[in-house]
Amino acid sequence: MYKRATICVFAVVCLLMLSLPAQAQRHRKANLNEDVPLPVDFTIDYQLGLTERGRIRGASPLLENTAYNEVGTEVFTKFVRNPSVASLGLPYRWNFTIVDDGSVNAYSLPDGEVSVGSGLAKAIGTKPGLWAAVLSHETSHTARRHAIRKYLYSMYVAAQIQYYEARVRAGDNNANWSLVGIRIAAPIAAARLSRNLEHDADIQGMMLMAGEGYHPDYVFALHHILRARTGEQSHFAAFFSSHPRWETRDQRDDRAYSDALAEYNRLWPEPEASPGGRPPLVAFVGKPSAQENKQAKTADLTLPVYCPNATEPLQFVILFRKDKRLLQSVDEQHRDDRGELVFRQEFECSEKTEAVPIVVHLPATLVSKDDRKAQAIVYVYSKDGDFLEEFKPFDIHFPKP
């Protein structure tokens, strides 16, 4: 199989290189294509699947015969039997596994296996809707052969570099500049391709969820859970990474959300009867701000938030940090079991079209005189204590009491 894969890759790369000399003669600057064509043969898929499986699993055993396996397998089976996947005629042996490595991640192998880290399995529990958000995304990666696209793109870039290196050796001084440009542009172009494929899997995954009866809001619920677990990347780091920032994915997926929602509503007019049940409670937050109110002797927080599917009051849970440590409470009313200062307030959360920012008035007596300047960390929880979302930390200044 390895020899067949090598021959297949070589043939594809040769086809990609045929246009290079003519292109180079027309343009002094070498431009990289944004994508590459897929081969009709699936030999590469199997070879890459074998390689990636060993890299991802390592020596970690599989987690088997748990409630996570049961729910995940049920959801995964529905997706691979969905006409949008089954009609592609892929020759894969579809398989779902959980790797007992504690990681909060999921992987799609090119040969039909979708694997989830045990840390992620425990984070989402046994909620079918959250499993659907994970597995629809990864199934879409495999069904649309995204790993093959990325692999062949790396081969295409390598072929470009080899071509211009040969021209340099032949005495073409202009090729030096093309070579420098390719070496700089290639990692950025590859990262952009990866991010676009992630977005494509998000879109296709939401449509797959809708078709099988899982509300697309579960995608956003999953994003917020994972962001809380893995953190948010900076804009700069995200530009060079293969996975977009969770905030960016929320914004980009919102553009395709209406199509998936319309499909879900068409097929499942009674959500309670769908496999995923009622749509999940999801919170979206904006940029918070704080103002010192000397007259009222309060620090006033303005917290933009809206919540699809909220039927009960939610609560803000606010912690305070100074010099990288959480503030201790000066009174029992606002003290948690670790002695840290925590302020809780219930609020009614509206839909996006009706929401107005919530204002929270924090009394100056909450903190000591040495802690009036601090950072606020605001979390949004359901009435039952389920985490929904968090605001970015922001500065706050308490007035004198």
C-alpha positions in Angstrom: 0.0 0.0 0.0 2.9 2.4 0.8 4.3 2.1 -2.7 0.9 2.7 -4.3 0.5 5.8 -2.1 4.0 7.1 -3.1 3.2 6.6 -6.8 -0.1 8.3 -6.4 1.4 11.3 -4.6 4.2 11.6 -7.1 1.7 11.6 -10.0 -0.3 14.4 -8.3 2.8 16.5 -7.7 3.9 16.1 -11.3 0.6 17.4 -12.5 0.9 20.4 -10.2 4.4 21.1 -11.4 3.5 21.1 -15.1 2.2 24.6 -15.0 5.2 26.0 -13.0 7.6 26.9 -15.8 5.0 28.6 -17.9 3.7 30.5 -14.9 7.2 31.5 -14.0 7.9 32.9 -17.4 4.8 35.0 -17.3 5.3 36.3 -13.8 8.5 37.3 -12.0 6.7 36.9 -8.6 5.7 33.4 -7.7 2.1 33.1 -6.5 0.9 30.2 -4.5 -2.5 28.6 -5.3 -5.0 28.7 -2.5 -6.0 25.0 -2.9 -5.2 21.8 -4.8 -7.4 19.3 -6.7 -8.2 16.0 -5.0 -7.2 12.7 -6.5 -10.0 10.2 -7.5 -8.0 7.4 -5.9 -8.2 6.8 -2.1 -4.8 5.2 -1.5 -3.4 8.4 0.1 -6.4 8.5 2.5 -5.5 5.0 3.9 -1.8 5.7 4.1 -2.2 9.0 5.9 -4.8 7.4 8.2 -2.4 4.7 9.2 0.4 7.3 9.9 -1.9 9.8 11.7 -3.4 7.0 13.9 -0.1 6.2 15.4 0.8 9.8 15.9 -2.4 10.7 17.6 -2.9 7.7 19.9 0.7 7.0 20.7 0.8 4.5 23.6 -2.6 5.7 25.0 -5.3 3.0 25.3 -8.8 3.3 24.1 -11.6 4.2 26.5 -14.4 1.6 25.9 -17.7 0.4 27.2 -18.7 3.7 28.9 -21.7 5.9 28.6 -19.6 8.3 26.5 -19.0 5.5 24.0 -22.6 4.6 23.9 -23.9 8.2 23.2 -21.0 9.0 20.8 -21.5 5.8 18.8 -25.2 6.4 18.4 -24.8 10.0 17.1 -21.8 9.1 14.9 -23.7 6.2 13.2 -26.5 8.6 12.3 -24.1 11.0 10.7 -22.2 8.5 8.5 -25.6 7.1 7.3 -26.9 10.5 6.4 -27.4 10.9 2.6 -25.1 13.9 2.5 -22.3 11.6 3.6 -23.4 8.2 2.3 -24.0 9.6 -1.2 -20.3 10.5 -1.6 -19.5 6.8 -2.1 -16.4 6.9 0.2 -14.8 3.5 0.6 -13.9 4.1 4.3 -14.6 1.8 7.2 -16.2 4.4 9.5 -15.3 4.0 13.1 -15.7 6.1 16.3 -13.2 5.8 19.2 -12.3 7.6 22.5 -8.6 7.8 23.3 -8.0 7.6 27.1 -5.3 10.3 27.1 -7.1 13.1 29.0 -6.9 15.5 26.1 -9.7 18.0 25.3 -9.6 17.5 21.5 -11.1 15.6 18.7 -9.5 14.2 15.5 -10.7 13.0 12.1 -8.5 10.5 10.4 -8.5 10.4 6.6 -9.5 6.7 6.4 -12.9 7.1 8.2 -12.0 7.1 11.9 -13.2 9.9 14.2 -11.4 10.0 17.6 -12.2 12.0 20.7 -9.9 12.6 23.7 -11.2 11.4 27.0 -10.9 14.9 28.4 -13.3 16.2 25.8 -15.7 13.2 26.4 -15.9 14.0 30.1 -16.3 17.8 29.4 -19.4 17.3 27.3 -20.8 14.3 29.3 -23.7 12.3 27.8 -25.6 15.2 26.1 -26.3 14.0 22.6 -26.5 17.5 21.2 -22.9 18.3 22.3 -21.7 15.0 20.9 -23.4 15.9 17.7 -21.6 19.3 17.6 -18.2 17.5 17.9 -18.8 14.5 15.7 -20.6 16.3 12.8 -17.6 18.7 12.6 -15.1 15.8 12.5 -17.2 13.7 10.2 -17.4 16.6 7.8 -13.6 16.9 7.8 -13.2 13.2 6.8 -16.1 13.2 4.3 -14.8 16.2 2.5 -11.2 14.9 2.6 -9.7 17.9 4.2 -6.6 16.1 5.5 -5.8 15.0 1.9 -6.1 18.6 0.8 -3.7 19.8 3.4 -1.2 17.0 2.7 -1.3 17.6 -1.1 -1.0 21.3 -0.5 2.2 20.7 1.4 3.5 18.6 -1.5 2.6 21.3 -3.9 4.5 23.9 -1.9 7.5 21.6 -1.7 7.4 21.1 -5.5 7.4 24.9 -5.9 10.4 25.3 -3.7 12.3 22.5 -5.6 11.5 24.1 -8.9 12.8 27.5 -8.0 15.9 26.0 -6.3 16.6 24.3 -9.6 16.3 27.6 -11.4 18.7 29.2 -8.9 21.2 26.5 -9.5 20.8 27.1 -13.2 21.8 30.7 -12.8 18.4 32.5 -12.7 19.0 35.3 -10.1 15.3 36.4 -10.2 14.4 32.9 -8.9 16.1 33.8 -5.6 13.4 36.4 -4.9 10.7 34.0 -5.8 12.2 31.4 -3.5 12.3 33.9 -0.6 8.7 34.9 -1.2 7.5 31.3 -1.3 9.3 30.4 1.9 7.6 33.4 3.7 4.2 33.0 2.1 3.9 29.2 2.4 3.3 28.8 6.1 0.8 31.7 6.1 -1.0 30.2 3.1 -1.1 26.8 4.7 -2.5 28.2 7.9 -5.2 30.1 5.9 -6.2 26.9 4.1 -6.5 25.0 7.4 -8.7 27.8 8.9 -10.9 27.8 5.9 -11.3 24.0 6.1 -12.2 24.3 9.8 -14.9 26.9 8.8 -16.1 24.6 6.1 -16.4 21.7 8.6 -18.3 24.0 10.9 -20.8 24.9 8.2 -21.2 21.4 6.8 -21.4 20.0 10.3 -24.3 22.3 11.3 -26.3 21.2 8.3 -25.5 17.6 9.1 -26.8 18.2 12.7 -29.9 19.9 11.5 -30.7 17.0 9.2 -30.4 14.5 12.0 -32.4 16.5 14.5 -29.7 18.3 16.6 -30.3 22.0 17.0 -27.4 24.1 15.5 -27.2 26.1 18.8 -25.3 23.1 20.2 -22.3 24.2 18.1 -22.1 27.5 20.0 -22.7 25.8 23.3 -19.7 23.5 22.5 -17.5 26.5 21.5 -18.1 28.2 24.8 -17.4 25.1 26.8 -14.1 24.5 24.9 -13.1 28.1 25.1 -13.4 27.9 28.9 -11.3 24.7 28.9 -8.6 25.7 26.4 -8.6 29.5 26.6 -8.8 32.1 23.8 -5.9 32.7 21.4 -4.6 36.1 20.6 -5.4 37.6 17.2 -1.8 37.3 16.2 -1.5 33.7 17.2 -4.7 32.8 15.5 -3.5 34.2 12.2 -0.7 31.7 12.2 -2.6 28.8 13.6 -4.7 26.2 11.9 -7.8 26.6 14.1 -9.6 30.0 14.3 -10.2 31.7 17.6 -13.4 30.5 19.2 -14.8 34.1 19.1 -14.1 34.2 15.3 -15.8 30.9 14.8 -18.9 32.2 16.6 -18.9 35.2 14.3 -18.3 33.2 11.1 -20.6 30.4 11.9 -23.4 32.9 12.6 -23.5 33.7 8.9 -24.3 30.0 8.1 -26.5 29.5 11.1 -29.7 30.8 9.6 -29.5 28.1 6.8 -29.0 25.3 9.3 -31.7 26.7 11.6 -34.2 26.9 8.7 -33.4 23.3 7.8 -33.8 22.2 11.4 -37.2 24.0 11.8 -38.4 22.5 8.5 -37.6 18.9 9.5 -38.2 19.1 13.2 -41.1 21.5 13.9 -41.5 20.0 17.4 -38.0 20.2 18.9 -39.0 18.1 21.9 -39.5 15.1 19.6 -36.1 15.5 17.9 -33.1 13.2 18.8 -31.4 16.2 20.3 -34.4 17.4 22.3 -35.0 21.1 23.1 -32.4 23.6 21.9 -29.7 24.3 24.4 -29.4 27.5 26.5 -26.6 29.6 25.0 -25.2 32.9 26.2 -23.3 35.4 24.0 -21.5 38.3 25.6 -20.1 41.6 24.3 -17.4 44.0 25.6 -17.9 44.8 29.3 -17.1 48.1 30.9 -17.0 49.6 34.5 -17.6 53.0 35.9 -16.8 54.4 39.3 -20.0 55.9 40.8 -18.8 58.1 43.7 -22.3 59.5 44.4 -23.9 56.1 44.8 -20.7 54.6 46.3 -20.8 51.7 43.8 -18.7 50.3 40.9 -21.2 50.0 38.1 -20.6 47.2 35.5 -22.3 47.3 32.1 -22.5 43.7 30.7 -23.9 43.2 27.2 -25.4 39.7 26.9 -28.1 37.9 25.0 -29.3 34.3 25.4 -31.2 32.2 22.8 -33.6 29.7 24.4 -33.6 31.1 27.9 -36.7 30.3 29.9 -35.5 30.9 33.4 -33.3 33.6 35.0 -29.6 33.3 34.7 -26.9 34.5 37.1 -23.7 36.4 37.0 -20.9 35.1 39.1 -18.2 37.7 39.5 -14.7 37.2 40.9 -12.1 39.8 41.5 -8.3 39.7 40.8 -5.4 41.8 41.7 -1.7 41.1 41.1 -2.6 37.8 39.6 -4.4 36.6 42.7 -8.1 36.4 43.6 -9.3 38.8 46.2 -10.3 37.5 49.6 -13.7 38.5 50.9 -14.1 40.9 53.8 -17.6 39.7 54.7 -19.3 36.3 54.9 -22.2 37.3 52.6 -19.9 37.3 49.5 -17.4 34.6 50.5 -17.0 31.2 48.8 -15.7 28.1 50.5 -12.1 29.2 49.7 -12.6 32.5 51.4 -12.5 34.4 48.0 -14.7 37.3 47.1 -17.6 36.3 44.9 -20.6 38.4 43.9 -23.7 36.8 42.5 -26.7 38.4 40.8 -29.6 36.9 38.9 -30.8 38.5 35.7 -33.3 38.0 32.9 -31.6 37.3 29.6 -33.3 38.1 26.4 -33.0 37.1 22.7 -30.5 39.0 20.5 -33.2 41.3 19.0 -34.5 42.3 22.4 -31.5 42.4 24.6 -30.1 45.4 26.4 -26.9 45.5 28.5 -27.3 44.5 32.1 -26.0 46.9 34.7 -24.7 45.5 38.0 -24.1 47.8 40.9 -21.2 46.6 43.2 -21.1 48.3 46.6 -17.8 49.9 47.6 -17.9 47.9 50.9 -17.1 44.7 49.0 -13.4 45.4 49.0 -10.8 46.8 51.4 -9.1 50.1 50.7 -6.1 48.4 49.3 -8.1 46.5 46.7 -10.2 49.2 45.2 -8.4 48.9 41.8 -8.8 45.4 40.5 -9.9 43.2 37.6 -13.4 41.8 37.4 -13.9 38.3 36.0 -17.6 37.7 35.1 -19.1 34.3 34.4 -22.6 33.5 33.1 -24.3 30.4 34.7 -27.7 28.9 34.3 -30.0 28.8 37.3 -28.9 25.2 37.9 -25.2 26.1 37.9 -24.2 25.1 34.4 -21.5 27.2 32.9 -22.6 29.1 29.8 -20.1 31.9 29.0 -17.5 34.3 30.4 -16.6 37.9 29.7 -13.0 38.9 29.1 -11.4 40.3 32.3 -11.6 44.0 32.7 -10.4 46.8 35.0 -12.7 48.0 37.8 -12.3 50.9 40.3 -14.4 51.0 43.5 -15.0 54.4 45.1 -14.5 55.1 48.8 -17.4 53.7 50.9 
